[in-house]
Amino acid sequence: MSIDLGSRPRLAPGCRMEEKTHEPRTLLMPERALRLNGPSLEIVERCDGQHTVQQIITELQQRYSKAEPAKVQEDILGYLALLEKERALDFEPRNT
Amino acid sequence: MNEPRSNPLALIAELTHRCPLHCVYCSNPLELEARTTELSTEEWSRVFQEAAALGVLQADFTGGEPLTRPDILDLIRAARAARLYVNLITSGLPLDESRLEALVQAGLDHFQLSFQGAREEVANEISGTRAHAQKLRVLEWLKRHRIAVTLNFVMHRRNIEQLPEMLSLAESSSASRVEFANVQYYGWAFANRDALLPTREQLTHSIDFLKKAQERLAGKIKVEYIVPDYYARFPKPCMGGWARKLMLITPSGEALPCHAAKVIPGLAFENVKNRHLSEIWEVSDAFERFRGESWMQEPCKTCDRRALDFGGCRCQAFLLAADATATDPVCSLAPQRPKVDAILLTINSRVAQASASALTTTISGDATEPRRTDSSAGASVAAPTESKPAWRYRPNPS
C-alpha cells in the first residue's frame, strides 16, 4: 500500500469523532475506539475529503517548524497507513 | 480490588430474545426471557443516557433479533441522542430496503450482518429456517447506502470448509470488515457441541487460508479470525476481563458482566429498573465477584499471563470444571485441561472414523454422490461425511 500524495483522505463510513470538543478526543469506529491528541488529532481533523495528503503534510510541517520536515512527512504517512489498515479512511482520488 | 476501577466502554443491549432464527449455537441463555418482560422504549432511553454518563462509547444492539422491536428507530435515535455509537447486530430479518434506509437515517453507525454459511442448505439447517436468501438481498441493499458493514460468519465443523466461498461473498459485498468467528461453547452451543466442534485438521487449513487472505486484502477488507478456544494454548481474555470493559443488559433489564453469566450459581444480579447503571457497575455482586485478582486460584494467582487473559472465562470454568473460580480449563496450564483434551480426542477420532468408512463406501462403488474435490479456492479439506445431527434448536420465547 503506498499513499498517493494527491489523494484526499476522509473518514470511512462508520468512522466518526465522538461528539465532544475537549481532549483527548475519540475516533469511533466499528468495534474500536482510538484516543487522539496532539499530532494524531491534527492529522485526523484534516482527513475531511478536502485536504490532499500533500496539503496535510505541508500544514503540519509549518505547525511543527522545529521538527525535521522529512520526519514529519514520514510520521504522517505512517499514521495514515495505520488508519488505512484499520479501514478508517477512504482516499478520494486525485482531481481529474 | 487490585486496580483502580475502570469504566465500561461498550454496552451490549439485548433488546429482545425473540428471533425468527433458531440457531443451534445461539449465545442467548437456555432460559429465554418473554416479550412481556421486555424494557420499554423509555426505559432503554434512560439506560443509554446513564451508560453515556458512565463513560460508555458504543452501544451494541443485539438480541435475539433487534429488528423484531417495532421501536427500533426510536431506540437508535435515543442512543445517538445520548452520544453513543450504535452497532446493529442482526440476521437481516425482518428487513426491507425502505426500513434499512430508515435505520441509516435514524443514525445507525454500523451494520453487522450474521451469516450461517455461504450456501443455502447448511445455513438453513443451522438456523432452522429459510433465512439465507434474504441475507443475500440485504447485501445488495447495503451497497446503495453509506454505512459501515461487517459480515459475521459463525464457523463450525459443518460449514468451515465453505470458508473460500464465504470470503468471496464478503469481497463481492460493501463490507469493510469480515469476522470469521468460530463458535464458543456456552448455552445452546454447549448443548450442541459435539456436532459443532471442528477437527484439528479443519482448523489448521482455515488458519492458513485466512492468513493469506488477510495479507491480500489489507487496506480493503479487515479480516478477523476467532478460533475455538478449546484448541488454544491459552484462554481468551473473556469480555476483556470480568466487569472491566463491558456491560450487558438483558431484555428485561438485568445487568450482566457477560452473555452467559447466569449459568454461574450464587451470583446476584441487579435490574436497571431499580438502580442507576453507575451504581450497578460499582456495587453489583455479580460485577464485583470476579473483578481484579483476589478470587484467583493457582496457577492463575502467580501466573505472568494473568494481566493478559484474566484467568480466561468464568462461565467456561464453571461449565467444564464445576468451579467458577478455577483456571479456565482450556488453558494448557490448567489442572482441568485433560478434560478439554479428552473432548477434542473424542471428536477428532469420531470424525476420522466416519471419513474412513465413507471412503470405503466410495471405493466399493456404493456412494450415491461423488466426493467434492473442488479445491480451486485454496482450502481443501475432506467434506463432512457425517449425517445430519440431532440438533437442539433454540425456540422462540413466549
Chai-1 contact restraints between the chains, C-beta under 6 A:
chainA,res_idxA,chainB,res_idxB,connection_type,confidence,min_distance_angstrom,max_distance_angstrom,comment,restraint_id
A,M1,B,G219,contact,1.0,0.0,6.0,A-B,restraint_1
A,P13,B,R146,contact,1.0,0.0,6.0,A-B,restraint_2
A,P13,B,I147,contact,1.0,0.0,6.0,A-B,restraint_3
A,P13,B,A148,contact,1.0,0.0,6.0,A-B,restraint_4
A,G14,B,D109,contact,1.0,0.0,6.0,A-B,restraint_5
A,G14,B,H110,contact,1.0,0.0,6.0,A-B,restraint_6
A,G14,B,A148,contact,1.0,0.0,6.0,A-B,restraint_7
A,E19,B,R83,contact,1.0,0.0,6.0,A-B,restraint_8
A,L28,B,Y85,contact,1.0,0.0,6.0,A-B,restraint_9
A,P30,B,H110,contact,1.0,0.0,6.0,A-B,restraint_10
A,P30,B,A148,contact,1.0,0.0,6.0,A-B,restraint_11
A,P30,B,T150,contact,1.0,0.0,6.0,A-B,restraint_12
A,P30,B,R177,contact,1.0,0.0,6.0,A-B,restraint_13
A,A33,B,L57,contact,1.0,0.0,6.0,A-B,restraint_14
A,E84,B,G219,contact,1.0,0.0,6.0,A-B,restraint_15
A,R87,B,S176,contact,1.0,0.0,6.0,A-B,restraint_16
A,R87,B,K222,contact,1.0,0.0,6.0,A-B,restraint_17
